[in-house]
């Protein structure tokens, strides 16, 4: 089993987001920051819904490891 180097509750810059993990991502909508309610995965420069595998048209600002226990 590979140890996960990312702290699950720490928000990190999207520039270092891993491609091999389900992530909780935040986006800016106007002046508000919102966390998406579904896990995403980085796919090159694009993002996909980790559940449906469909592309998601977003420009996230930061991320943390997805956890079902993470408060929304």
C-alpha positions in Angstrom: 0.0 0.0 0.0 1.4 3.5 -1.0 1.4 6.1 1.7 -0.5 9.3 0.7 1.9 12.3 1.2 -1.0 14.8 1.2 -2.7 15.9 4.4 -6.4 15.3 3.9 -7.6 18.5 5.5 -5.0 20.9 4.1 -6.0 23.1 1.1 -3.1 23.2 -1.5 -2.6 25.1 -4.7 -4.1 23.6 -7.8 -0.7 23.8 -9.6 0.5 20.8 -7.5 -2.7 18.7 -7.7 -2.0 15.0 -8.3 -3.7 13.1 -11.2 -4.0 9.8 -9.3 -6.4 10.8 -6.5 -10.0 11.8 -5.9 -9.8 15.5 -5.0 -12.1 18.1 -3.4 -11.6 21.3 -5.5 -12.7 24.9 -5.0 -13.7 27.3 -7.6 -14.3 31.1 -7.5 -17.8 32.2 -8.5 -17.8 36.0 -8.7 -16.4 36.9 -5.3 -17.2 33.7 -3.5 -15.2 30.5 -3.2 -17.1 27.2 -3.4 -16.0 23.6 -2.9 -17.6 21.2 -5.4 -19.9 18.6 -3.9 -18.4 15.7 -5.9 -14.8 14.4 -6.2 -12.8 15.4 -9.2 -9.6 14.1 -10.8 -7.0 16.0 -12.8 -6.6 14.7 -16.4 -3.7 16.6 -17.9 -4.8 20.3 -18.0 -8.5 19.2 -17.7 -10.7 18.0 -14.8 -13.2 15.1 -14.7 -15.9 14.1 -12.3 -14.3 11.2 -10.4 -17.6 9.4 -10.2 -19.0 9.8 -13.7 -15.7 10.2 -15.5 -17.3 13.1 -17.5 -15.3 16.3 -18.1 -16.0 19.2 -15.8 -15.5 22.7 -17.2 -13.9 24.3 -14.2 -10.8 26.4 -13.2 -10.2 25.3 -9.6 -8.1 27.5 -7.4 -7.1 24.9 -4.7 -7.7 21.3 -3.7 -7.4 18.8 -0.9 -7.8 15.0 -0.8 -11.5 14.0 -1.1 -12.9 12.5 2.0 -16.5 11.5 2.6 -16.0 12.8 6.2 -14.8 16.2 5.0 -17.4 18.8 6.2 -19.0 20.5 3.2 
